[in-house]
């Protein structure tokens, strides 16, 4: 096993727990924590990750939060989880058997968020069981039950060639329009 593979095989669940509760307005969903996020215990912790800048620039938050403040988004109605809670690393480092779509669906059914937002096409493709090329960015045409579904461009620095803030702005517009509900 290579060092990268060994890092990916290390459990992430104890270091990066779900941030979920009943009736959240929005849950961000990644494929898995990066090795940096798992090591630090903060979502989207790598300095090259655009997540925290994106949610601020898109208008989801009033200020730019830092990765170690991720818990502060829970009172705003924003939570976090990943499809793979047992490994950490880049998508190509993860084993497919550790992707737990059924477990994720059970969490969504249990906690009933108003919306989920996949932070990459890869996460959405695993959820839908379809190739990434068949998935569009933005709000999805067929909501999952009573939960709206959005697919965002990956904030990872490794995916910078496909970056666009537009799907994040679409999510923010939806999110803010439901602020009173």
C-alpha positions in Angstrom: 0.0 0.0 0.0 1.4 3.4 -0.9 1.6 6.3 1.5 -1.3 8.1 -0.3 -3.3 4.9 -0.2 -2.5 4.4 3.4 -3.7 7.9 4.2 -6.9 7.3 2.2 -7.5 4.1 4.1 -7.3 5.9 7.5 -10.8 6.4 9.0 -12.2 9.9 8.7 -15.4 9.4 10.7 -13.9 10.0 14.1 -12.0 13.1 13.0 -14.7 14.7 10.7 -18.1 13.8 12.1 -21.4 14.6 10.4 -22.8 18.0 11.2 -26.5 17.2 10.9 -29.7 17.9 12.9 -33.4 17.9 12.2 -34.8 20.3 9.5 -31.6 21.9 8.3 -32.1 24.3 5.4 -29.0 23.0 3.6 -26.5 20.1 3.8 -23.3 20.2 1.9 -22.3 16.8 0.7 -18.8 15.8 -0.4 -17.4 12.5 -1.6 -15.1 12.2 1.4 -12.9 14.4 3.5 -9.5 15.3 2.2 -6.6 14.0 4.1 -6.0 17.6 5.3 -9.6 18.0 6.5 -9.6 14.7 8.3 -6.3 15.5 10.0 -7.4 18.9 11.1 -11.0 17.9 11.9 -12.5 20.7 9.8 -14.5 20.5 6.6 -12.9 22.0 3.4 -9.7 22.7 5.4 -7.1 22.7 2.6 -5.8 26.2 1.8 -6.4 25.7 -1.9 -10.0 24.8 -1.4 -12.5 27.5 -2.5 -15.4 26.3 -0.4 -15.3 29.1 2.3 -14.7 31.8 -0.2 -17.5 30.5 -2.5 -20.2 30.4 0.1 -19.4 34.0 1.1 -19.0 35.3 -2.5 -22.2 33.6 -3.6 -24.1 35.2 -0.7 -24.8 32.1 1.4 -23.1 33.7 4.4 -22.7 37.3 5.6 -19.0 36.9 6.1 -16.1 34.6 5.1 -15.8 31.8 7.6 -12.6 29.8 8.2 -12.5 26.0 8.1 -12.3 25.7 11.9 -15.6 27.6 12.2 -17.6 25.0 10.3 -19.7 24.3 13.4 -20.9 28.0 13.4 -22.9 27.3 10.2 -25.2 24.8 12.1 -27.2 27.7 13.7 -27.6 29.2 10.2 -29.3 26.0 9.2 -26.3 24.6 7.2 -24.8 21.1 7.8 -22.1 18.9 6.4 -21.6 15.2 5.6 -19.8 13.0 3.0 -20.8 9.9 1.1 -17.7 8.1 2.4 -17.2 8.6 6.2 -14.6 5.8 6.7 -11.8 7.1 4.4 -10.1 10.4 3.6 -8.3 11.4 0.4 -8.9 12.5 -3.1 -11.6 10.8 -5.1 -9.1 8.5 -7.0 -7.7 7.3 -3.7 -11.0 6.1 -2.3 -12.3 2.6 -2.5 -15.7 2.2 -4.0 -17.0 -0.1 -1.3 -16.6 2.6 1.2 -19.1 4.9 -0.6 -22.3 4.5 1.5 -25.1 5.9 -0.7 -27.7 3.9 1.2 -26.4 5.2 4.6 -26.5 8.8 3.2 -30.1 8.4 1.9 -31.0 7.1 5.4 -29.5 10.2 7.0 -31.4 12.5 4.6 -34.6 10.7 5.4 -33.9 10.9 9.1 -32.9 14.6 9.2 -35.1 16.0 6.4 -33.1 18.9 5.2 -34.8 21.3 2.8 -31.9 20.9 0.3 -28.7 19.0 -0.2 -25.8 20.4 -2.3 -23.2 18.0 -3.7 -19.8 19.8 -3.8 -18.8 17.9 -7.0 -20.2 16.1 -9.9 -18.4 13.0 -8.6 -20.4 13.0 -5.4 -23.7 13.5 -7.4 -22.8 10.7 -9.8 -22.2 8.3 -7.0 -25.6 9.3 -5.4 -27.5 9.0 -8.7 -25.6 6.0 -10.0 -24.9 7.8 -13.3 -21.8 9.0 -15.1 -20.7 12.5 -14.3 -21.2 13.6 -17.9 -24.9 13.1 -17.6 -25.2 15.4 -14.6 -25.7 19.2 -15.0 -24.6 21.8 -12.5 -27.2 23.6 -10.5 -30.6 22.7 -9.2 -31.6 19.2 -10.3 -34.9 18.8 -12.2 -36.3 15.9 -10.0 -36.0 16.6 -6.3 -35.1 13.7 -4.1 -38.4 13.3 -2.1 -39.1 16.5 -0.4 -35.4 17.6 -0.5 -34.1 19.8 -3.2 -30.9 18.7 -4.8 -28.1 21.0 -6.2 -24.9 20.0 -7.9 -22.0 22.5 -7.4 -18.7 22.9 -9.1 -16.0 21.3 -7.0 -14.2 23.8 -4.7 -11.1 21.7 -4.6 -8.0 23.2 -6.0 -7.4 20.0 -7.9 -10.6 20.8 -9.9 -9.7 24.4 -10.7 -10.1 23.9 -14.5 -13.9 23.4 -14.1 -14.5 26.1 -11.5 -17.5 28.4 -11.7 -19.3 30.3 -9.0 -22.6 30.3 -10.9 -24.0 27.1 -9.5 -23.1 28.4 -6.0 -25.0 31.6 -6.7 -28.0 29.7 -7.9 -28.0 27.8 -4.6 -27.6 31.0 -2.6 -30.6 32.6 -4.5 -32.7 29.5 -3.6 -31.4 29.4 0.0 -32.1 33.1 0.6 -35.6 33.0 -0.9 -36.5 30.4 1.7 -35.0 32.3 4.6 -38.4 33.2 5.9 -39.9 29.6 5.7 
